Amino acid sequence: MTNKEFFSSNWQKETKRTLVAVKALPTEMNTLDYKQGKMMDMYWTLMFDTIHHRGQLSTYYRSMGVRNPSIYGPSAEDIEDRIAAAQAASN
């Protein structure tokens, strides 16, 4: 199993497990005391924060000339390589 397959598999399992756990909490725990917000809102806030920071890392990698990892599917570099390979094969 590649690192990408391992990460993807675990990410999917843990996300499902987390959602099941959050939905199974007692109704009195649906509100966070310190913010008076719904727990699902907090979950989505954390999720968007994770996405945001992945975008930051991608930006930093590109500006440093480092190839981006294809964590959530092919990166821009992967697509460029595929297009170049297809063009080379057709010539």
Number of C-alpha atoms within 10 A of each C-alpha: 6 7 9 14 11 10 14 15 11 12 12 11 11 12 11 11 11 13 12 11 10 14 12 11 11 8 8 7 12 17 15 13 9 6 8 9 12 13 16 14 13 14 14 11 12 12 11 12 12 12 11 12 11 13 12 11 12 17 14 13 14 12 10 9 9 11 14 17 15 12 13 9 10 12 15 13 14 15 11 12 12 12 12 12 11 11 10 9 8 7 5
